Amino acid sequence: MIRISDNLFIPDGELSFVASASGGPGGQNVNCVNTRVTLLFNVDESPSLSDDQKMRIREGLSTRINKDGVLRITCQDSRSQWANRERAAGRLVRLLKEIGRAACRERV
């Protein structure tokens, strides 16, 4: 389970992680091992989010969400698939927190 705030949690079952070969420099290991990780989160189908939260996320992250409502976050910073998975989850948390803070500023 990923904690976004005191009252918002995303269960692991709502997230998918896909591993693929990482591009760029890094030696021969990069061409053989699937270390790049893409986190997929279906915002539109999430039972953990309210309709208002879904709308704010779609508006705030429109460039990262496809027409089916799936948010994609890719990470290939590390040579470790596990580290990239953790970093992608951390990016999800940061992005959703930023959307929440922006919504609070709009209401004031």
Sequence and secondary structure as in RCSB ss.txt:
>XXXX:A:sequence
MIRISDNLFIPDGELSFVASASGGPGGQNVNCVNTRVTLLFNVDESPSLSDDQKMRIREGLSTRINKDGVLRITC
QDSRSQWANRERAAGRLVRLLKEIGRAACRERV
>XXXX:A:secstr
 EEEETTEEE GGGEEEEEE   SSS THHHHS  EEEEEEETTT TTS HHHHHHHHHHTTTTB TTSEEEEEE
 SSS HHHHHHHHHHHHHHHHHHHHHHHHHHH 
